[in-house]
Amino acid sequence: MTARERPGSAGPQAADRLPADPLPGLESRLFDIPEDKFVEVVRLLERVRDHPDVRQTFAAIRPRLAQVRPDRRPTLKRVLCMPFEDVLEGFGAADMPLGRIERRVIEPVWRLVTEYGDRHQLDQLDRQVQEAAPGNLNALRNIGRRLWPMAAQVIREAIRGAADQDAARQGMWRLLHGDEGMHRQAQDVAAFLEIGLTIEALKDTLSPKPLPVLEDGHLVAIEQAAQAVARQSTALVHHLLLVAASRLGTPADLLVALNGLDLGKARWEQPAIFARLGGLIVTDLEERTARFGGSGGKGEGGAGQAGSGPAAVSPEEAVAIAERLVASVDTTSAAVEVLAEPAYRGRLDAVKAAVRTMVAGNVLATAPQGILTAVAAPADHARPVPVDETRQAAAEDHARALRRCEGLADALGLHQPLKDAVSSMEKGLQSRAQALLAGYPAVAADPDAAETAEINLFYALRLLELVAGPAKADRLRTAIMAATGEFDDRGGYQT
């Protein structure tokens, strides 16, 4: 197989047509262009995707690719990843699937397959992929039926090469850079590939992703898939369950249901599978909290590892993340009680403490800056400042997030801090609104300035209503209407 014929390659001629430094600044521009133009550019880039600059561009724009999800030109490498795509690490801090495979593993594994796999068969499969239409899932699965077992065998041989003196196998091992972490993940990739067809069939049932509720039909499908995999190898059931859990909105829901499933030949190993999955879910919760503002524990492979610092999140994102994490912690706590493992309780308590810190830091502590500063200062012998619509929208989102914290107060022990934050915001908004009211008469004679001042007042009223509720805002509403002439002398609306 020549470089030009190698699966997934556009060949040197296509690459050579690109000028030196062909994509200056393209990555940043691809985040801003309209969606239809973005899809068009992606399709053009895919024609020469093996050019180094194009690969770099694709790496940079993956967050938008994940968001837009255009029908992309199928490639053999993409078919290879299908069975484990649900456990691939994501691009956002919230997208961290259970037992995840790092994306850095894909390229070395792909090189293993293309350099040590059956080249004649790979050429055939590559031609079939090129003929397949984007979105033709059945065609890609039929290709995977032949690709996945062969690739799994190649990876297994590479892993054995770590302790083998055979020169070829040693070369295969070097493609994994002698990296133990990559070694472990390559083992997992081989396991997913071995049961690729079963995984693909299960994904059809566990759709759309993420599933908010695990229903009886889903459990039947998981049970039947687990029994089929157990006939192949009981060790592979764990990997099937990882995919199933990663397709759920709350992976711990599978843990709750697991003891009620018949795993067939793996039933004797069910306690060990449960314990392993439970440990992964606890560690996953720790890692998620560590990403959002502090360590939730230091379980094996979990929080406390070296890496990037906590991800910056907006107040509304922080509350949404906290709601999911608290629900997962509560579900997991109930499920792992049967393990009688005291360490789990302490680790889950630490997760809740970290979530509390995250909410307090991202929602409560930032409320003065995020909410109060949206209210413009009153004009001082000058025209009033127009409302900053972007800042106002962000302030309203922050105010909603502050009120949503009420649903987390019991679980996180936030009653008093939340009460103090709401009270402080209420007083601050009242004070700023009163200052705007006091300055209104000075600009009332100028229609344009008066309109700007009134918009400022009503936006301040809206924030107060969001923070403190309609009843607390009624007095300010009456005062604004009286000052701006919205009421007539009899207290009714003017016509």
C-alpha positions as CSV (number, residue, x, y, z in Angstrom):
1,M,0.0,0.0,0.0
2,T,1.6,3.3,-1.1
3,A,1.3,6.5,0.8
4,R,-1.2,7.7,-1.8
5,E,-3.3,4.6,-1.4
6,R,-3.1,4.3,2.4
7,P,-6.6,4.5,3.9
8,G,-7.6,8.0,5.1
9,S,-4.9,9.6,2.9
10,A,-5.6,12.2,0.3
11,G,-2.2,11.5,-1.2
12,P,0.8,13.7,-1.7
13,Q,-0.5,15.4,-4.8
14,A,-3.5,16.9,-3.0
15,A,-1.3,18.0,-0.1
16,D,1.3,19.5,-2.5
17,R,-1.3,21.7,-4.1
18,L,-1.6,23.6,-0.8
19,P,0.7,26.6,-0.5
20,A,3.1,27.1,2.3
21,D,1.3,28.4,5.4
22,P,-2.1,27.9,3.7
23,L,-4.4,28.5,6.6
24,P,-3.3,31.7,8.4
25,G,-5.9,32.5,11.0
26,L,-8.5,30.2,9.5
27,E,-9.2,28.4,12.8
28,S,-10.5,31.6,14.5
29,R,-12.6,32.7,11.5
30,L,-14.3,29.3,11.3
31,F,-15.9,29.9,14.7
32,D,-17.6,33.1,13.5
33,I,-18.9,32.3,10.0
34,P,-22.5,31.2,9.4
35,E,-23.2,27.5,10.0
36,D,-23.9,26.7,6.3
37,K,-20.6,28.3,5.3
38,F,-18.8,26.4,8.1
39,V,-20.2,23.1,6.8
40,E,-19.0,24.0,3.3
41,V,-15.5,24.8,4.4
42,V,-15.3,21.6,6.4
43,R,-16.2,19.6,3.4
44,L,-13.5,21.3,1.3
45,L,-10.9,20.7,4.0
46,E,-11.8,17.1,4.3
47,R,-10.5,16.5,0.8
48,V,-7.0,17.1,2.0
49,R,-7.5,16.4,5.7
50,D,-4.1,14.5,6.0
51,H,-2.1,17.7,5.3
52,P,-0.5,18.7,8.6
53,D,-2.0,22.2,8.5
54,V,-5.5,20.8,7.8
55,R,-5.2,18.3,10.7
56,Q,-4.2,21.2,13.0
57,T,-7.2,23.2,11.8
58,F,-9.6,20.3,12.5
59,A,-8.1,19.9,15.9
60,A,-8.7,23.6,16.6
61,I,-12.3,23.6,15.4
62,R,-13.5,20.4,17.0
63,P,-15.7,22.2,19.6
64,R,-17.7,23.7,16.8
65,L,-17.7,20.4,14.8
66,A,-19.2,18.8,17.9
67,Q,-21.8,21.5,18.2
68,V,-22.8,21.6,14.5
69,R,-22.3,17.9,13.7
70,P,-22.3,18.2,9.9
71,D,-22.6,15.1,7.8
72,R,-19.0,14.5,7.2
73,R,-17.2,12.5,4.6
74,P,-16.8,9.0,6.0
75,T,-13.3,7.7,6.4
76,L,-11.9,4.4,7.5
77,K,-10.4,6.0,10.6
78,R,-13.8,7.3,11.6
79,V,-15.3,3.8,11.1
80,L,-12.6,2.4,13.4
81,C,-13.7,4.8,16.2
82,M,-17.5,4.1,16.0
83,P,-17.6,1.4,18.7
84,F,-15.9,3.6,21.3
85,E,-17.0,7.1,20.2
86,D,-19.3,7.4,23.2
87,V,-16.3,7.1,25.6
88,L,-14.0,9.5,23.7
89,E,-13.1,12.5,25.7
90,G,-15.1,15.6,24.7
91,F,-14.1,19.1,24.1
92,G,-16.0,20.8,26.9
93,A,-15.3,20.6,30.6
94,A,-18.7,19.0,31.0
95,D,-18.2,16.3,28.4
96,M,-16.2,13.7,30.2
97,P,-17.6,10.2,29.6
98,L,-17.2,7.4,32.0
99,G,-14.0,5.4,31.4
100,R,-13.0,7.8,28.7
101,I,-10.5,7.2,25.9
102,E,-8.2,10.2,25.3
103,R,-8.2,11.5,21.7
104,R,-4.4,11.3,21.6
105,V,-4.8,7.5,21.5
106,I,-6.6,7.5,18.1
107,E,-3.6,8.4,15.9
108,P,-1.2,5.8,17.3
109,V,-3.9,3.1,17.2
110,W,-4.7,4.0,13.6
111,R,-1.1,3.8,12.6
112,L,-0.9,0.4,14.2
113,V,-3.8,-0.8,12.1
114,T,-2.7,0.7,8.8
115,E,1.0,-0.4,9.2
116,Y,0.5,-3.9,10.6
117,G,-3.0,-4.8,9.5
118,D,-4.0,-6.8,6.3
119,R,-3.2,-4.2,3.7
120,H,-5.2,-5.8,0.9
121,Q,-8.3,-5.9,3.2
122,L,-7.7,-2.3,4.3
123,D,-7.6,-1.2,0.7
124,Q,-10.9,-2.9,-0.1
125,L,-12.5,-1.4,3.0
126,D,-11.2,2.0,2.2
127,R,-12.7,1.9,-1.3
128,Q,-16.0,0.9,0.2
129,V,-15.9,3.8,2.6
130,Q,-15.2,6.3,-0.2
131,E,-18.3,5.0,-2.0
132,A,-20.5,5.2,1.1
133,A,-22.7,8.3,1.4
134,P,-22.4,10.5,4.5
135,G,-24.9,9.4,7.0
136,N,-25.3,5.8,5.6
137,L,-24.8,4.1,9.0
138,N,-25.6,0.6,7.8
139,A,-22.9,0.8,5.1
140,L,-20.4,1.9,7.7
141,R,-21.3,-0.8,10.1
142,N,-21.0,-3.4,7.4
143,I,-17.4,-2.1,6.8
144,G,-16.8,-2.2,10.6
145,R,-17.9,-5.8,10.7
146,R,-14.7,-6.7,8.9
147,L,-12.5,-3.8,10.2
148,W,-13.1,-4.0,13.9
149,P,-12.0,-7.7,14.6
150,M,-8.9,-7.3,12.5
151,A,-8.0,-4.0,14.2
152,A,-8.6,-5.5,17.7
153,Q,-6.2,-8.4,16.9
154,V,-3.5,-5.9,15.7
155,I,-3.8,-3.9,18.8
156,R,-3.7,-7.0,21.0
157,E,-0.5,-8.1,19.3
158,A,1.0,-4.7,19.8
159,I,0.2,-4.8,23.5
160,R,1.8,-8.3,23.8
161,G,4.8,-6.8,22.1
162,A,5.6,-4.7,25.2
163,A,7.0,-7.9,26.8
164,D,8.0,-9.6,23.6
165,Q,11.4,-9.7,22.0
166,D,10.1,-10.0,18.5
167,A,11.3,-6.9,16.6
168,A,8.1,-6.4,14.7
169,R,6.0,-6.4,17.9
170,Q,8.5,-4.1,19.6
171,G,8.1,-1.7,16.7
172,M,4.3,-1.8,17.1
173,W,4.8,-1.1,20.8
174,R,6.9,1.9,20.0
175,L,4.0,3.4,18.0
176,L,2.3,3.7,21.4
177,H,5.3,5.7,22.6
178,G,5.9,3.2,25.4
179,D,3.3,5.2,27.3
180,E,1.6,3.1,30.0
181,G,-1.5,5.3,30.0
182,M,-1.8,4.9,26.3
183,H,-1.1,1.2,26.7
184,R,-4.1,0.8,29.0
185,Q,-6.4,2.8,26.8
186,A,-5.3,0.9,23.7
187,Q,-6.3,-2.3,25.6
188,D,-9.7,-0.7,26.2
189,V,-10.0,0.3,22.5
190,A,-9.3,-3.4,21.5
191,A,-12.1,-4.5,23.8
192,F,-14.6,-2.1,22.4
193,L,-13.7,-3.1,18.9
194,E,-14.1,-6.8,19.7
195,I,-17.8,-6.2,20.6
196,G,-18.3,-3.4,18.0
197,L,-21.4,-4.8,16.4
198,T,-23.2,-5.4,19.7
199,I,-22.3,-1.9,20.8
200,E,-23.7,-0.4,17.6
201,A,-27.0,-2.3,18.0
202,L,-27.3,-1.2,21.6
203,K,-26.7,2.5,20.7
204,D,-29.7,2.4,18.4
205,T,-31.9,1.5,21.4
206,L,-30.2,3.9,23.8
207,S,-31.1,6.9,21.7
208,P,-31.2,9.8,21.6
209,K,-28.2,10.6,23.7
210,P,-28.2,11.6,26.5
211,L,-31.1,9.5,27.8
212,P,-32.8,11.3,30.6
213,V,-34.6,8.2,32.0
214,L,-33.6,4.6,31.9
215,E,-36.8,2.8,31.0
216,D,-37.7,-0.9,31.0
217,G,-37.1,-1.3,27.2
218,H,-33.6,0.1,27.6
219,L,-32.9,-2.3,30.5
220,V,-34.0,-5.3,28.4
221,A,-31.7,-4.2,25.5
222,I,-28.7,-3.8,27.9
223,E,-29.4,-7.2,29.5
224,Q,-29.6,-9.0,26.1
225,A,-26.5,-7.2,24.8
226,A,-24.6,-8.1,28.0
227,Q,-25.6,-11.8,27.7
228,A,-24.4,-11.8,24.1
229,V,-21.1,-10.3,25.0
230,A,-20.6,-12.6,28.0
231,R,-20.9,-15.6,25.6
232,Q,-18.0,-14.1,23.8
233,S,-16.0,-13.1,26.9
234,T,-17.2,-12.2,30.4
235,A,-14.3,-9.7,30.6
236,L,-15.9,-7.6,27.9
237,V,-19.2,-7.0,29.7
238,H,-17.6,-4.1,31.6
239,H,-16.8,-2.3,28.4
240,L,-20.3,-2.8,27.1
241,L,-21.7,-1.3,30.3
242,L,-19.3,1.7,30.0
243,V,-20.9,2.6,26.6
244,A,-24.4,2.1,28.0
245,A,-23.6,4.4,31.0
246,S,-22.0,7.0,28.8
247,R,-25.3,7.3,26.8
248,L,-27.3,8.2,30.0
249,G,-27.9,11.6,31.4
250,T,-27.1,10.2,34.8
251,P,-24.7,7.2,34.5
252,A,-25.3,6.2,38.1
253,D,-28.9,5.2,37.0
254,L,-27.3,2.1,35.4
255,L,-25.5,1.3,38.6
256,V,-28.9,1.4,40.5
257,A,-30.4,-1.0,37.9
258,L,-27.4,-3.3,37.5
259,N,-28.1,-5.8,40.3
260,G,-31.5,-6.5,38.8
261,L,-30.0,-7.5,35.4
262,D,-29.2,-11.0,34.3
263,L,-25.7,-10.8,32.8
264,G,-25.7,-14.4,31.6
265,K,-22.3,-16.1,31.9
266,A,-21.0,-13.0,33.7
267,R,-23.5,-13.3,36.5
268,W,-20.9,-14.7,38.9
269,E,-18.7,-11.7,38.2
270,Q,-21.6,-9.3,38.7
271,P,-20.4,-8.1,42.1
272,A,-16.9,-7.3,40.7
273,I,-18.4,-5.6,37.7
274,F,-20.7,-3.5,40.0
275,A,-17.8,-2.5,42.2
276,R,-15.6,-1.6,39.3
277,L,-18.4,0.5,37.6
278,G,-19.2,2.1,41.0
279,G,-15.6,3.1,41.5
280,L,-15.4,4.6,38.0
281,I,-18.6,6.6,38.6
282,V,-17.3,8.0,41.9
283,T,-14.0,8.9,40.3
284,D,-15.8,10.5,37.4
285,L,-17.8,12.7,39.8
286,E,-14.5,13.7,41.5
287,E,-13.0,14.6,38.1
288,R,-16.0,16.6,37.1
289,T,-15.9,18.7,40.2
290,A,-12.2,19.2,39.9
291,R,-12.7,20.7,36.4
292,F,-15.2,23.2,37.8
293,G,-13.4,24.7,40.7
294,G,-11.6,22.6,43.2
295,S,-10.8,19.0,44.0
296,G,-13.7,16.7,44.9
297,G,-11.3,13.9,46.1
298,K,-8.2,12.0,45.0
299,G,-9.4,8.7,43.9
300,E,-7.3,6.6,41.5
301,G,-7.2,8.4,38.2
302,G,-9.4,11.1,39.5
303,A,-9.1,14.6,40.8
304,G,-5.7,15.7,41.9
305,Q,-4.0,14.7,38.7
306,A,-1.8,17.1,37.0
307,G,-3.4,19.0,34.2
308,S,-5.3,22.2,33.3
309,G,-6.9,24.2,36.1
310,P,-10.6,24.5,36.7
311,A,-12.7,25.5,33.8
312,A,-14.4,28.9,33.8
313,V,-18.1,28.6,33.7
314,S,-21.0,31.2,33.7
315,P,-23.4,31.4,36.6
316,E,-26.2,29.6,34.8
317,E,-23.8,26.9,33.6
318,A,-22.5,26.5,37.2
319,V,-26.0,25.9,38.5
320,A,-26.9,23.5,35.7
321,I,-23.7,21.5,36.3
322,A,-24.3,21.6,40.1
323,E,-27.8,20.2,39.6
324,R,-26.6,17.3,37.5
325,L,-23.7,16.5,39.9
326,V,-25.9,16.6,43.0
327,A,-28.4,14.3,41.4
328,S,-25.6,11.9,40.4
329,V,-24.1,12.0,43.9
330,D,-27.4,11.2,45.5
331,T,-28.1,8.3,43.0
332,T,-24.6,7.0,43.4
333,S,-24.7,7.2,47.2
334,A,-27.8,5.0,47.3
335,A,-26.3,2.5,44.9
336,V,-22.9,2.0,46.5
337,E,-24.3,1.5,49.9
338,V,-24.4,-2.2,49.1
339,L,-20.6,-2.2,48.7
340,A,-20.2,-1.3,52.3
341,E,-17.1,0.8,51.4
342,P,-16.7,3.7,53.8
343,A,-14.3,5.4,51.6
344,Y,-17.0,6.0,49.0
345,R,-19.1,7.9,51.4
346,G,-16.2,10.2,52.3
347,R,-15.3,10.7,48.6
348,L,-18.9,11.5,47.7
349,D,-19.2,14.0,50.6
350,A,-16.0,15.6,49.2
351,V,-17.7,15.9,45.8
352,K,-20.7,17.7,47.3
353,A,-18.3,20.0,49.2
354,A,-16.5,20.9,46.0
355,V,-19.8,21.5,44.2
356,R,-20.8,23.9,47.0
357,T,-17.5,25.7,46.6
358,M,-18.1,25.9,42.8
359,V,-21.6,27.4,43.2
360,A,-20.6,29.8,45.9
361,G,-17.6,31.0,43.8
362,N,-19.3,31.2,40.4
363,V,-22.8,32.3,41.4
364,L,-23.0,33.9,44.8
365,A,-19.6,35.7,45.1
366,T,-19.8,37.1,41.6
367,A,-23.4,38.4,41.9
368,P,-22.4,42.0,42.7
369,Q,-20.2,42.2,39.6
370,G,-22.5,40.2,37.4
371,I,-25.9,41.8,38.4
372,L,-25.4,45.2,40.0
373,T,-23.0,46.6,37.4
374,A,-25.6,46.1,34.7
375,V,-27.6,49.0,36.1
376,A,-26.3,52.2,34.7
377,A,-25.4,55.1,36.9
378,P,-27.8,58.1,36.8
379,A,-27.0,61.0,34.5
380,D,-25.1,63.9,36.1
381,H,-26.1,67.0,34.0
382,A,-25.7,64.9,30.9
383,R,-27.6,62.4,28.8
384,P,-28.2,59.0,30.5
385,V,-26.1,56.1,29.4
386,P,-27.9,53.6,27.2
387,V,-28.4,50.1,28.5
388,D,-25.7,47.7,27.5
389,E,-27.9,44.9,26.1
390,T,-25.3,42.2,26.4
391,R,-24.5,43.0,30.0
392,Q,-28.2,43.2,30.8
393,A,-28.8,39.8,29.3
394,A,-25.9,38.3,31.2
395,A,-27.2,40.0,34.4
396,E,-30.6,38.5,33.9
397,D,-29.1,35.1,33.4
398,H,-27.1,35.5,36.6
399,A,-30.2,36.6,38.5
400,R,-32.0,33.4,37.3
401,A,-29.1,31.3,38.3
402,L,-29.1,32.9,41.8
403,R,-32.8,32.0,42.3
404,R,-32.2,28.4,41.0
405,C,-29.7,28.0,43.8
406,E,-32.8,27.6,46.1
407,G,-33.2,24.1,44.7
408,L,-29.6,23.2,45.7
409,A,-29.6,24.9,49.1
410,D,-30.7,21.8,51.1
411,A,-28.2,19.4,49.4
412,L,-25.3,21.8,49.6
413,G,-25.9,23.7,52.8
414,L,-26.3,27.0,51.1
415,H,-29.3,28.4,52.8
416,Q,-27.6,31.3,54.7
417,P,-25.1,32.2,52.0
418,L,-27.9,32.3,49.5
419,K,-30.1,34.3,51.7
420,D,-27.3,36.8,52.3
421,A,-26.6,37.1,48.5
422,V,-30.2,37.6,47.6
423,S,-30.7,40.2,50.3
424,S,-27.5,42.0,49.2
425,M,-28.6,42.1,45.5
426,E,-32.1,43.3,46.5
427,K,-30.7,46.2,48.5
428,G,-28.2,47.1,45.8
429,L,-30.8,47.1,43.0
430,Q,-33.2,49.1,45.1
431,S,-30.5,51.6,45.8
432,R,-29.4,52.0,42.2
433,A,-33.0,52.2,41.0
434,Q,-33.8,54.9,43.5
435,A,-30.8,56.9,42.3
436,L,-32.0,56.6,38.7
437,L,-35.5,57.7,39.8
438,A,-34.0,60.7,41.6
439,G,-32.2,61.7,38.4
440,Y,-35.1,61.3,36.1
441,P,-36.7,64.8,36.5
442,A,-33.5,66.4,35.2
443,V,-33.8,64.7,31.8
444,A,-37.6,64.3,31.5
445,A,-37.9,67.4,29.2
446,D,-35.7,65.8,26.6
447,P,-37.7,63.0,24.8
448,D,-34.7,61.0,23.7
449,A,-32.9,61.3,27.1
450,A,-36.2,60.5,28.9
451,E,-36.7,57.4,26.9
452,T,-33.2,56.2,27.6
453,A,-33.7,56.9,31.3
454,E,-37.0,55.0,31.4
455,I,-35.4,52.0,29.7
456,N,-32.7,52.0,32.4
457,L,-35.4,52.1,35.1
458,F,-37.5,49.3,33.7
459,Y,-34.4,47.1,33.2
460,A,-33.4,47.7,36.8
461,L,-37.0,46.8,37.8
462,R,-36.7,43.6,35.7
463,L,-33.5,42.6,37.6
464,L,-35.1,43.3,40.9
465,E,-38.1,41.2,40.0
466,L,-35.9,38.3,39.0
467,V,-33.8,38.5,42.1
468,A,-36.4,39.3,44.8
469,G,-39.7,38.3,43.2
470,P,-42.7,40.3,41.9
471,A,-44.0,41.2,45.3
472,K,-40.7,42.9,46.3
473,A,-40.6,44.7,43.0
474,D,-44.2,46.1,43.1
475,R,-43.3,49.2,45.1
476,L,-40.5,50.2,42.7
477,R,-42.8,49.5,39.7
478,T,-45.4,51.9,41.1
479,A,-42.8,54.6,41.7
480,I,-41.4,54.3,38.2
481,M,-44.8,54.5,36.6
482,A,-45.7,57.5,38.7
483,A,-42.5,59.3,37.9
484,T,-42.7,58.6,34.1
485,G,-46.4,59.4,33.8
486,E,-47.5,55.9,33.1
487,F,-50.4,56.4,35.7
488,D,-53.0,59.1,35.5
489,D,-54.2,61.0,38.6
490,R,-56.8,58.4,39.4
491,G,-54.2,55.6,39.5
492,G,-55.1,54.0,36.2
493,Y,-53.1,53.5,33.1
494,Q,-53.1,56.4,30.6
495,T,-54.6,55.8,27.2
